[in-house]
Amino acid sequence: KILGEYEYGLMPRPRNFADVDMTAMDFLKKHDLEAMIGFLRYTQQVQGYGILEHIPALYLLWWHHYDLIKTTIEQTVRREQDNITMVTK
């Protein structure tokens, strides 16, 4: 809702900058997205793109488009299902 729907690439201007005027970590907590912290620490922080407690929420949203996150989660689940299948055979 903050950015609307858009294809991966340059995001549109936020409808209200107050919605993203906080750190990435504050944004995650505000929107009950703490379950994503581990994933985002790896994709954002460990790879050198900034610390969640310091980078702006808008920067996080820019680099973590919904389609990217969805695809990554789907691939991870598929891989884990394959691993479980291999162990149970």
C-alpha positions as CSV (number, residue, x, y, z in Angstrom):
1,K,0.0,0.0,0.0
2,I,2.9,2.4,0.7
3,L,4.3,2.2,-2.8
4,G,1.4,0.6,-4.6
5,E,1.9,-2.3,-7.0
6,Y,4.7,-2.0,-9.6
7,E,6.9,-4.3,-11.5
8,Y,10.5,-4.9,-10.3
9,G,12.7,-1.9,-11.1
10,L,12.5,1.7,-10.1
11,M,9.8,2.1,-7.5
12,P,7.2,4.8,-7.6
13,R,7.3,7.7,-5.2
14,P,5.8,6.8,-1.8
15,R,2.3,8.1,-1.3
16,N,3.2,9.5,2.1
17,F,6.9,9.8,3.1
18,A,5.9,9.6,6.8
19,D,5.2,5.9,6.2
20,V,8.9,5.3,5.4
21,D,10.5,8.0,7.5
22,M,12.2,5.5,9.9
23,T,15.0,2.9,9.9
24,A,14.4,-0.4,8.2
25,M,14.3,-2.2,11.5
26,D,11.7,0.2,12.9
27,F,9.7,-0.3,9.7
28,L,9.8,-4.1,10.1
29,K,8.7,-3.9,13.8
30,K,5.9,-1.4,13.0
31,H,4.5,-3.7,10.4
32,D,4.9,-6.9,12.4
33,L,7.6,-8.3,9.9
34,E,10.1,-9.4,12.5
35,A,10.0,-12.9,11.0
36,M,11.9,-11.5,8.0
37,I,14.8,-10.1,10.0
38,G,17.0,-13.1,9.6
39,F,16.5,-13.2,5.9
40,L,17.0,-9.5,5.5
41,R,20.1,-9.5,7.7
42,Y,21.6,-11.9,5.2
43,T,20.4,-10.3,1.9
44,Q,21.0,-6.7,3.1
45,Q,23.4,-6.6,5.9
46,V,25.8,-9.6,5.6
47,Q,26.3,-8.8,1.9
48,G,27.4,-5.3,2.8
49,Y,24.3,-3.2,1.8
50,G,23.8,-1.7,5.2
51,I,22.7,-2.5,8.7
52,L,18.9,-2.7,9.3
53,E,19.1,-0.5,12.4
54,H,20.8,2.2,10.4
55,I,19.5,2.2,6.8
56,P,16.3,4.0,5.8
57,A,13.2,2.0,5.3
58,L,12.8,3.3,1.8
59,Y,16.3,1.9,0.9
60,L,15.2,-1.5,2.2
61,L,12.0,-1.4,0.2
62,W,13.8,-0.3,-2.9
63,W,16.1,-3.3,-2.9
64,H,13.7,-5.9,-1.6
65,H,10.8,-5.9,-4.1
66,Y,7.9,-8.2,-3.2
67,D,8.6,-10.4,-6.3
68,L,12.2,-10.9,-5.2
69,I,11.3,-11.9,-1.7
70,K,8.4,-14.2,-2.8
71,T,10.7,-16.0,-5.4
72,T,13.4,-16.5,-2.8
73,I,11.0,-17.9,-0.2
74,E,9.4,-20.2,-2.8
75,Q,12.8,-21.5,-3.9
76,T,13.9,-22.1,-0.3
77,V,10.7,-24.0,0.5
78,R,11.1,-26.1,-2.6
79,R,14.7,-26.9,-1.8
80,E,13.8,-27.9,1.8
81,Q,10.9,-30.1,0.5
82,D,13.4,-31.8,-1.8
83,N,15.8,-32.4,1.1
84,I,13.0,-33.9,3.2
85,T,12.0,-36.2,0.4
86,M,15.6,-37.4,-0.1
87,V,15.9,-38.1,3.6
88,T,12.7,-40.1,3.8
89,K,13.3,-42.3,0.8
